[in-house]
Every structure is written in C-alpha cells, then in structure tokens.
Amino acid sequence: MNKELVGWLVRSKKGRDSGKLYIVADVLDDFHVALMDGQKFNFTRRKRKNKKHLWILTKADADVVQGIMSRDEKCLPNIFKLLELEAKEV
C-alpha cells in the first residue's frame, strides 16, 4: 500500500460527518483510509472512510507525521490543535 497519504489533512464531503476535518492515520487498502481527529478517534479507535468521500487539504507538520507513524500518544493534542486551527481558517 502507498503510505503517501499519511499525515494529510482532509475534510469529509459525504456522510453524517460531512464538513468535519480529520488527519489520515493509515492507508487500509486501495479505496479506504483510517482517520483520526485527536479526540474521539485516536490510535486505538480510528474512523474508516472511503477516499472518494474526502477532500485533501494540506500536509501536516513533519513532527505530527512522525508521531502518527510511531503511534506516539503525545502527538494527539498537537493533532487536535492543528485541526482546530485549520477549521478556524476555512
């Protein structure tokens, strides 16, 4: 699987969560990704979403991406802050 989507900020465009911001935590298969938001969805509970139902926005900072790759719980507040700041900008 290509892991190039890991660490990208995305916005949901379909479903109950349309308009909500997430960060891509993992690529599950050719069609689905696992998403995190730093609060409800974290390393133990991730949201599964079809790639077609997402808008790709921007790439996260390198330290956040490294925290996701190493599954470091200390990066969760940074993910939440990043998504909160992005939501205020848009």
MARKETI-989445 format. One record per residue: residue in one letter; residue number from 1; x, y, z of N, C-alpha, C, CB in turn. Coordinates in steps of 0.1 Angstrom, whole numbers. Glycine has a CB too. Layout:
// residues N
resn: A, resi: NUM, n_xx: X, n_yy: Y, n_zz: Z, ca_xx: X, ca_yy: Y, ca_zz: Z, c_xx: X, c_yy: Y, c_zz: Z, cb_xx: X, cb_yy: Y, cb_zz: Z
...
// end
This chain:
// residues 90
resn: M, resi: 1, n_xx: 8, n_yy: -12, n_zz: 0, ca_xx: 0, ca_yy: 0, ca_zz: 0, c_xx: 9, c_yy: 12, c_zz: 0, cb_xx: -10, cb_yy: 0, cb_zz: 12
resn: N, resi: 2, n_xx: 4, n_yy: 23, n_zz: -6, ca_xx: 12, ca_yy: 35, ca_zz: -6, c_xx: 8, c_yy: 43, c_zz: 7, cb_xx: 9, cb_yy: 44, cb_zz: -19
resn: K, resi: 3, n_xx: 18, n_yy: 47, n_zz: 14, ca_xx: 16, ca_yy: 54, ca_zz: 26, c_xx: 18, c_yy: 69, c_zz: 25, cb_xx: 26, cb_yy: 49, cb_zz: 37
resn: E, resi: 4, n_xx: 17, n_yy: 74, n_zz: 12, ca_xx: 20, ca_yy: 88, ca_zz: 10, c_xx: 8, c_yy: 97, c_zz: 15, cb_xx: 22, cb_yy: 91, cb_zz: -5
resn: L, resi: 5, n_xx: -3, n_yy: 92, n_zz: 17, ca_xx: -15, ca_yy: 100, ca_zz: 23, c_xx: -14, c_yy: 102, c_zz: 38, cb_xx: -28, cb_yy: 93, cb_zz: 19
resn: V, resi: 6, n_xx: -6, n_yy: 94, n_zz: 45, ca_xx: -5, ca_yy: 95, ca_zz: 59, c_xx: 0, c_yy: 109, c_zz: 63, cb_xx: 5, cb_yy: 84, cb_zz: 65
resn: G, resi: 7, n_xx: -7, n_yy: 116, n_zz: 72, ca_xx: -3, ca_yy: 129, ca_zz: 76, c_xx: -10, c_yy: 140, c_zz: 69, cb_xx: 11, cb_yy: 131, cb_zz: 75
resn: W, resi: 8, n_xx: -19, n_yy: 137, n_zz: 59, ca_xx: -26, ca_yy: 148, ca_zz: 52, c_xx: -39, c_yy: 152, c_zz: 59, cb_xx: -29, cb_yy: 143, cb_zz: 38
resn: L, resi: 9, n_xx: -42, n_yy: 164, n_zz: 59, ca_xx: -54, ca_yy: 169, ca_zz: 65, c_xx: -65, c_yy: 168, c_zz: 54, cb_xx: -53, cb_yy: 184, cb_zz: 70
resn: V, resi: 10, n_xx: -76, n_yy: 162, n_zz: 58, ca_xx: -87, ca_yy: 160, ca_zz: 49, c_xx: -100, c_yy: 165, c_zz: 55, cb_xx: -88, cb_yy: 145, cb_zz: 45
resn: R, resi: 11, n_xx: -110, n_yy: 168, n_zz: 46, ca_xx: -123, ca_yy: 172, ca_zz: 50, c_xx: -133, c_yy: 162, c_zz: 44, cb_xx: -127, cb_yy: 187, cb_zz: 46
resn: S, resi: 12, n_xx: -142, n_yy: 157, n_zz: 52, ca_xx: -152, ca_yy: 148, ca_zz: 48, c_xx: -163, c_yy: 155, c_zz: 39, cb_xx: -159, cb_yy: 141, cb_zz: 60
resn: K, resi: 13, n_xx: -166, n_yy: 149, n_zz: 28, ca_xx: -176, ca_yy: 155, ca_zz: 19, c_xx: -189, c_yy: 147, c_zz: 18, cb_xx: -171, cb_yy: 158, cb_zz: 6
resn: K, resi: 14, n_xx: -190, n_yy: 135, n_zz: 24, ca_xx: -202, ca_yy: 127, ca_zz: 24, c_xx: -204, c_yy: 121, c_zz: 38, cb_xx: -200, cb_yy: 116, cb_zz: 13
resn: G, resi: 15, n_xx: -216, n_yy: 118, n_zz: 41, ca_xx: -220, ca_yy: 111, ca_zz: 53, c_xx: -224, c_yy: 120, c_zz: 64, cb_xx: -208, cb_yy: 103, cb_zz: 58
resn: R, resi: 16, n_xx: -226, n_yy: 115, n_zz: 76, ca_xx: -230, ca_yy: 122, ca_zz: 88, c_xx: -220, c_yy: 133, c_zz: 92, cb_xx: -233, cb_yy: 113, cb_zz: 99
resn: D, resi: 17, n_xx: -207, n_yy: 129, n_zz: 89, ca_xx: -197, ca_yy: 138, ca_zz: 94, c_xx: -192, c_yy: 148, c_zz: 83, cb_xx: -185, cb_yy: 129, cb_zz: 98
resn: S, resi: 18, n_xx: -200, n_yy: 151, n_zz: 73, ca_xx: -196, ca_yy: 159, ca_zz: 62, c_xx: -192, c_yy: 173, c_zz: 67, cb_xx: -207, cb_yy: 161, cb_zz: 52
resn: G, resi: 19, n_xx: -181, n_yy: 178, n_zz: 62, ca_xx: -175, ca_yy: 190, ca_zz: 67, c_xx: -165, c_yy: 189, c_zz: 78, cb_xx: -186, cb_yy: 199, cb_zz: 71
resn: K, resi: 20, n_xx: -164, n_yy: 178, n_zz: 84, ca_xx: -155, ca_yy: 176, ca_zz: 96, c_xx: -141, c_yy: 174, c_zz: 91, cb_xx: -160, cb_yy: 164, cb_zz: 105
resn: L, resi: 21, n_xx: -131, n_yy: 179, n_zz: 98, ca_xx: -117, ca_yy: 177, ca_zz: 95, c_xx: -111, c_yy: 165, c_zz: 102, cb_xx: -109, cb_yy: 190, cb_zz: 99
resn: Y, resi: 22, n_xx: -102, n_yy: 158, n_zz: 95, ca_xx: -95, ca_yy: 147, ca_zz: 100, c_xx: -81, c_yy: 147, c_zz: 95, cb_xx: -102, cb_yy: 133, cb_zz: 96
resn: I, resi: 23, n_xx: -73, n_yy: 138, n_zz: 101, ca_xx: -59, ca_yy: 136, ca_zz: 96, c_xx: -58, c_yy: 121, c_zz: 92, cb_xx: -48, cb_yy: 141, cb_zz: 106
resn: V, resi: 24, n_xx: -52, n_yy: 118, n_zz: 81, ca_xx: -51, ca_yy: 104, ca_zz: 77, c_xx: -40, c_yy: 97, c_zz: 85, cb_xx: -47, cb_yy: 104, cb_zz: 62
resn: A, resi: 25, n_xx: -44, n_yy: 86, n_zz: 92, ca_xx: -35, ca_yy: 79, ca_zz: 101, c_xx: -29, c_yy: 67, c_zz: 94, cb_xx: -43, cb_yy: 75, cb_zz: 113
resn: D, resi: 26, n_xx: -37, n_yy: 61, n_zz: 84, ca_xx: -32, ca_yy: 49, ca_zz: 77, c_xx: -40, c_yy: 47, c_zz: 64, cb_xx: -33, cb_yy: 37, cb_zz: 87
resn: V, resi: 27, n_xx: -33, n_yy: 40, n_zz: 55, ca_xx: -40, ca_yy: 36, ca_zz: 43, c_xx: -43, c_yy: 21, c_zz: 44, cb_xx: -31, cb_yy: 39, cb_zz: 30
resn: L, resi: 28, n_xx: -56, n_yy: 18, n_zz: 44, ca_xx: -61, ca_yy: 5, ca_zz: 47, c_xx: -61, c_yy: -4, c_zz: 34, cb_xx: -75, cb_yy: 5, cb_zz: 52
resn: D, resi: 29, n_xx: -65, n_yy: 1, n_zz: 23, ca_xx: -65, ca_yy: -6, ca_zz: 10, c_xx: -66, c_yy: 4, c_zz: -1, cb_xx: -77, cb_yy: -17, cb_zz: 9
resn: D, resi: 30, n_xx: -68, n_yy: 0, n_zz: -13, ca_xx: -68, ca_yy: 9, ca_zz: -24, c_xx: -80, c_yy: 19, c_zz: -23, cb_xx: -70, cb_yy: 2, cb_zz: -37
resn: F, resi: 31, n_xx: -90, n_yy: 17, n_zz: -16, ca_xx: -102, ca_yy: 25, ca_zz: -15, c_xx: -104, c_yy: 32, c_zz: -2, cb_xx: -114, cb_yy: 18, cb_zz: -19
resn: H, resi: 32, n_xx: -99, n_yy: 27, n_zz: 9, ca_xx: -102, ca_yy: 32, ca_zz: 23, c_xx: -89, c_yy: 37, c_zz: 30, cb_xx: -109, cb_yy: 21, cb_zz: 31
resn: V, resi: 33, n_xx: -92, n_yy: 47, n_zz: 39, ca_xx: -81, ca_yy: 52, ca_zz: 48, c_xx: -87, c_yy: 52, c_zz: 62, cb_xx: -77, cb_yy: 66, cb_zz: 44
resn: A, resi: 34, n_xx: -78, n_yy: 52, n_zz: 72, ca_xx: -81, ca_yy: 53, ca_zz: 86, c_xx: -78, c_yy: 67, c_zz: 90, cb_xx: -74, cb_yy: 43, cb_zz: 95
resn: L, resi: 35, n_xx: -88, n_yy: 74, n_zz: 97, ca_xx: -87, ca_yy: 88, ca_zz: 100, c_xx: -87, c_yy: 90, c_zz: 115, cb_xx: -99, cb_yy: 96, cb_zz: 94
resn: M, resi: 36, n_xx: -81, n_yy: 101, n_zz: 119, ca_xx: -80, ca_yy: 105, ca_zz: 133, c_xx: -84, c_yy: 119, c_zz: 135, cb_xx: -66, cb_yy: 102, cb_zz: 139
resn: D, resi: 37, n_xx: -89, n_yy: 123, n_zz: 147, ca_xx: -92, ca_yy: 137, ca_zz: 149, c_xx: -85, c_yy: 142, c_zz: 163, cb_xx: -107, cb_yy: 140, cb_zz: 150
resn: G, resi: 38, n_xx: -79, n_yy: 133, n_zz: 169, ca_xx: -72, ca_yy: 136, ca_zz: 182, c_xx: -80, c_yy: 136, c_zz: 194, cb_xx: -66, cb_yy: 150, cb_zz: 180
resn: Q, resi: 39, n_xx: -93, n_yy: 134, n_zz: 193, ca_xx: -102, ca_yy: 134, ca_zz: 204, c_xx: -110, c_yy: 121, c_zz: 204, cb_xx: -112, cb_yy: 146, cb_zz: 204
resn: K, resi: 40, n_xx: -121, n_yy: 120, n_zz: 196, ca_xx: -129, ca_yy: 108, ca_zz: 196, c_xx: -122, c_yy: 97, c_zz: 188, cb_xx: -142, cb_yy: 112, cb_zz: 188
resn: F, resi: 41, n_xx: -115, n_yy: 100, n_zz: 178, ca_xx: -108, ca_yy: 90, ca_zz: 170, c_xx: -93, c_yy: 92, c_zz: 172, cb_xx: -112, cb_yy: 91, cb_zz: 155
resn: N, resi: 42, n_xx: -87, n_yy: 82, n_zz: 178, ca_xx: -73, ca_yy: 82, ca_zz: 181, c_xx: -66, c_yy: 70, c_zz: 176, cb_xx: -70, cb_yy: 84, cb_zz: 196
resn: F, resi: 43, n_xx: -55, n_yy: 65, n_zz: 182, ca_xx: -47, ca_yy: 54, ca_zz: 177, c_xx: -55, c_yy: 41, c_zz: 179, cb_xx: -34, cb_yy: 53, cb_zz: 184
resn: T, resi: 44, n_xx: -63, n_yy: 40, n_zz: 190, ca_xx: -70, ca_yy: 27, ca_zz: 193, c_xx: -83, c_yy: 27, c_zz: 185, cb_xx: -72, cb_yy: 26, cb_zz: 207
resn: R, resi: 45, n_xx: -89, n_yy: 38, n_zz: 183, ca_xx: -102, ca_yy: 38, ca_zz: 176, c_xx: -101, c_yy: 48, c_zz: 165, cb_xx: -114, cb_yy: 42, cb_zz: 186
resn: R, resi: 46, n_xx: -100, n_yy: 43, n_zz: 152, ca_xx: -99, ca_yy: 52, ca_zz: 141, c_xx: -111, c_yy: 51, c_zz: 132, cb_xx: -86, cb_yy: 48, cb_zz: 133
resn: K, resi: 47, n_xx: -114, n_yy: 61, n_zz: 124, ca_xx: -126, ca_yy: 61, ca_zz: 116, c_xx: -121, c_yy: 56, c_zz: 102, cb_xx: -132, cb_yy: 76, cb_zz: 115
resn: R, resi: 48, n_xx: -129, n_yy: 47, n_zz: 97, ca_xx: -127, ca_yy: 42, ca_zz: 83, c_xx: -135, c_yy: 49, c_zz: 73, cb_xx: -130, cb_yy: 26, cb_zz: 83
resn: K, resi: 49, n_xx: -129, n_yy: 54, n_zz: 63, ca_xx: -136, ca_yy: 62, ca_zz: 53, c_xx: -131, c_yy: 60, c_zz: 39, cb_xx: -134, cb_yy: 77, cb_zz: 57
resn: N, resi: 50, n_xx: -140, n_yy: 60, n_zz: 29, ca_xx: -137, ca_yy: 59, ca_zz: 15, c_xx: -129, c_yy: 71, c_zz: 11, cb_xx: -150, cb_yy: 56, cb_zz: 7
resn: K, resi: 51, n_xx: -119, n_yy: 69, n_zz: 3, ca_xx: -111, ca_yy: 80, ca_zz: -2, c_xx: -119, c_yy: 89, c_zz: -11, cb_xx: -99, cb_yy: 75, cb_zz: -10
resn: K, resi: 52, n_xx: -129, n_yy: 84, n_zz: -18, ca_xx: -137, ca_yy: 92, ca_zz: -27, c_xx: -146, c_yy: 102, c_zz: -19, cb_xx: -147, cb_yy: 83, cb_zz: -35
resn: H, resi: 53, n_xx: -148, n_yy: 100, n_zz: -7, ca_xx: -156, ca_yy: 109, ca_zz: 2, c_xx: -148, c_yy: 119, c_zz: 9, cb_xx: -164, cb_yy: 100, cb_zz: 11
resn: L, resi: 54, n_xx: -136, n_yy: 122, n_zz: 5, ca_xx: -127, ca_yy: 131, ca_zz: 12, c_xx: -121, c_yy: 142, c_zz: 2, cb_xx: -115, cb_yy: 124, cb_zz: 19
resn: W, resi: 55, n_xx: -120, n_yy: 154, n_zz: 7, ca_xx: -112, ca_yy: 164, ca_zz: 1, c_xx: -99, c_yy: 165, c_zz: 8, cb_xx: -120, cb_yy: 178, cb_zz: 1
resn: I, resi: 56, n_xx: -88, n_yy: 164, n_zz: 0, ca_xx: -75, ca_yy: 166, ca_zz: 6, c_xx: -71, c_yy: 180, c_zz: 6, cb_xx: -64, cb_yy: 158, cb_zz: -3
resn: L, resi: 57, n_xx: -67, n_yy: 185, n_zz: 18, ca_xx: -64, ca_yy: 199, ca_zz: 20, c_xx: -49, c_yy: 202, c_zz: 20, cb_xx: -70, cb_yy: 204, cb_zz: 34
resn: T, resi: 58, n_xx: -42, n_yy: 199, n_zz: 31, ca_xx: -28, ca_yy: 202, ca_zz: 32, c_xx: -20, c_yy: 191, c_zz: 40, cb_xx: -26, cb_yy: 215, cb_zz: 39
resn: K, resi: 59, n_xx: -7, n_yy: 191, n_zz: 39, ca_xx: 1, ca_yy: 182, ca_zz: 46, c_xx: 4, c_yy: 187, c_zz: 60, cb_xx: 14, cb_yy: 179, cb_zz: 38
resn: A, resi: 60, n_xx: 4, n_yy: 179, n_zz: 70, ca_xx: 7, ca_yy: 183, ca_zz: 84, c_xx: 22, c_yy: 185, c_zz: 86, cb_xx: 1, cb_yy: 172, cb_zz: 94
resn: D, resi: 61, n_xx: 26, n_yy: 190, n_zz: 97, ca_xx: 40, ca_yy: 192, ca_zz: 100, c_xx: 47, c_yy: 179, c_zz: 101, cb_xx: 41, cb_yy: 200, cb_zz: 113
resn: A, resi: 62, n_xx: 60, n_yy: 179, n_zz: 99, ca_xx: 68, ca_yy: 167, ca_zz: 100, c_xx: 67, c_yy: 160, c_zz: 113, cb_xx: 82, cb_yy: 170, cb_zz: 96
resn: D, resi: 63, n_xx: 67, n_yy: 168, n_zz: 124, ca_xx: 67, ca_yy: 162, ca_zz: 137, c_xx: 54, c_yy: 155, c_zz: 140, cb_xx: 69, cb_yy: 173, cb_zz: 148
resn: V, resi: 64, n_xx: 43, n_yy: 160, n_zz: 135, ca_xx: 30, ca_yy: 153, ca_zz: 136, c_xx: 29, c_yy: 141, c_zz: 128, cb_xx: 18, cb_yy: 163, cb_zz: 132
resn: V, resi: 65, n_xx: 35, n_yy: 141, n_zz: 116, ca_xx: 35, ca_yy: 129, ca_zz: 108, c_xx: 44, c_yy: 118, c_zz: 114, cb_xx: 40, cb_yy: 132, cb_zz: 93
resn: Q, resi: 66, n_xx: 55, n_yy: 122, n_zz: 120, ca_xx: 64, ca_yy: 113, ca_zz: 127, c_xx: 57, c_yy: 107, c_zz: 139, cb_xx: 77, cb_yy: 120, cb_zz: 131
resn: G, resi: 67, n_xx: 49, n_yy: 115, n_zz: 146, ca_xx: 42, ca_yy: 110, ca_zz: 158, c_xx: 31, c_yy: 100, c_zz: 154, cb_xx: 35, cb_yy: 121, cb_zz: 165
resn: I, resi: 68, n_xx: 25, n_yy: 102, n_zz: 142, ca_xx: 14, ca_yy: 93, ca_zz: 137, c_xx: 21, c_yy: 80, c_zz: 133, cb_xx: 7, cb_yy: 99, cb_zz: 125
resn: M, resi: 69, n_xx: 32, n_yy: 81, n_zz: 126, ca_xx: 39, ca_yy: 69, ca_zz: 121, c_xx: 44, c_yy: 60, c_zz: 133, cb_xx: 51, cb_yy: 72, cb_zz: 113
resn: S, resi: 70, n_xx: 49, n_yy: 67, n_zz: 144, ca_xx: 54, ca_yy: 59, ca_zz: 155, c_xx: 43, c_yy: 56, c_zz: 166, cb_xx: 65, cb_yy: 67, cb_zz: 162
resn: R, resi: 71, n_xx: 30, n_yy: 61, n_zz: 163, ca_xx: 19, ca_yy: 59, ca_zz: 172, c_xx: 22, c_yy: 64, c_zz: 186, cb_xx: 16, cb_yy: 44, cb_zz: 173
resn: D, resi: 72, n_xx: 27, n_yy: 76, n_zz: 186, ca_xx: 30, ca_yy: 83, ca_zz: 198, c_xx: 18, c_yy: 91, c_zz: 204, cb_xx: 42, cb_yy: 93, cb_zz: 196
resn: E, resi: 73, n_xx: 14, n_yy: 87, n_zz: 216, ca_xx: 2, ca_yy: 93, ca_zz: 222, c_xx: 4, c_yy: 108, c_zz: 225, cb_xx: -2, cb_yy: 86, cb_zz: 234
resn: K, resi: 74, n_xx: 16, n_yy: 113, n_zz: 226, ca_xx: 19, ca_yy: 127, ca_zz: 229, c_xx: 15, c_yy: 136, c_zz: 217, cb_xx: 34, cb_yy: 128, cb_zz: 232
resn: C, resi: 75, n_xx: 14, n_yy: 131, n_zz: 205, ca_xx: 11, ca_yy: 139, ca_zz: 194, c_xx: -4, c_yy: 142, c_zz: 192, cb_xx: 16, cb_yy: 133, cb_zz: 181
resn: L, resi: 76, n_xx: -13, n_yy: 135, n_zz: 200, ca_xx: -27, ca_yy: 137, ca_zz: 199, c_xx: -32, c_yy: 151, c_zz: 202, cb_xx: -34, cb_yy: 127, cb_zz: 208
resn: P, resi: 77, n_xx: -27, n_yy: 158, n_zz: 212, ca_xx: -31, ca_yy: 172, ca_zz: 214, c_xx: -26, c_yy: 181, c_zz: 203, cb_xx: -25, cb_yy: 177, cb_zz: 227
resn: N, resi: 78, n_xx: -15, n_yy: 178, n_zz: 197, ca_xx: -10, ca_yy: 185, ca_zz: 185, c_xx: -19, c_yy: 183, c_zz: 173, cb_xx: 4, cb_yy: 181, cb_zz: 181
resn: I, resi: 79, n_xx: -24, n_yy: 171, n_zz: 171, ca_xx: -33, ca_yy: 169, ca_zz: 160, c_xx: -46, c_yy: 176, c_zz: 163, cb_xx: -36, cb_yy: 153, cb_zz: 159
resn: F, resi: 80, n_xx: -51, n_yy: 176, n_zz: 175, ca_xx: -64, ca_yy: 183, ca_zz: 178, c_xx: -62, c_yy: 198, c_zz: 176, cb_xx: -68, cb_yy: 180, cb_zz: 192
resn: K, resi: 81, n_xx: -51, n_yy: 204, n_zz: 180, ca_xx: -48, ca_yy: 218, ca_zz: 178, c_xx: -47, c_yy: 222, c_zz: 163, cb_xx: -36, cb_yy: 222, cb_zz: 185
resn: L, resi: 82, n_xx: -40, n_yy: 213, n_zz: 156, ca_xx: -39, ca_yy: 215, ca_zz: 142, c_xx: -52, c_yy: 216, c_zz: 134, cb_xx: -29, cb_yy: 205, cb_zz: 136
resn: L, resi: 83, n_xx: -61, n_yy: 206, n_zz: 137, ca_xx: -74, ca_yy: 205, ca_zz: 131, c_xx: -82, c_yy: 217, c_zz: 136, cb_xx: -81, cb_yy: 192, cb_zz: 135
resn: E, resi: 84, n_xx: -81, n_yy: 221, n_zz: 148, ca_xx: -89, ca_yy: 233, ca_zz: 153, c_xx: -85, c_yy: 246, c_zz: 146, cb_xx: -87, cb_yy: 234, cb_zz: 168
resn: L, resi: 85, n_xx: -72, n_yy: 247, n_zz: 144, ca_xx: -67, ca_yy: 259, ca_zz: 137, c_xx: -71, c_yy: 259, c_zz: 123, cb_xx: -51, cb_yy: 260, cb_zz: 138
resn: E, resi: 86, n_xx: -70, n_yy: 248, n_zz: 116, ca_xx: -74, ca_yy: 247, ca_zz: 102, c_xx: -89, c_yy: 250, c_zz: 101, cb_xx: -71, cb_yy: 233, cb_zz: 97
resn: A, resi: 87, n_xx: -97, n_yy: 245, n_zz: 110, ca_xx: -112, ca_yy: 248, ca_zz: 110, c_xx: -115, c_yy: 263, c_zz: 111, cb_xx: -119, cb_yy: 240, cb_zz: 121
resn: K, resi: 88, n_xx: -107, n_yy: 270, n_zz: 119, ca_xx: -109, ca_yy: 284, ca_zz: 120, c_xx: -105, c_yy: 292, c_zz: 108, cb_xx: -101, cb_yy: 289, cb_zz: 132
resn: E, resi: 89, n_xx: -95, n_yy: 287, n_zz: 100, ca_xx: -91, ca_yy: 294, ca_zz: 88, c_xx: -101, c_yy: 292, c_zz: 77, cb_xx: -77, cb_yy: 288, cb_zz: 84
resn: V, resi: 90, n_xx: -107, n_yy: 281, n_zz: 76, ca_xx: -116, ca_yy: 278, ca_zz: 65, c_xx: -130, c_yy: 283, c_zz: 67, cb_xx: -117, cb_yy: 263, cb_zz: 62
// end
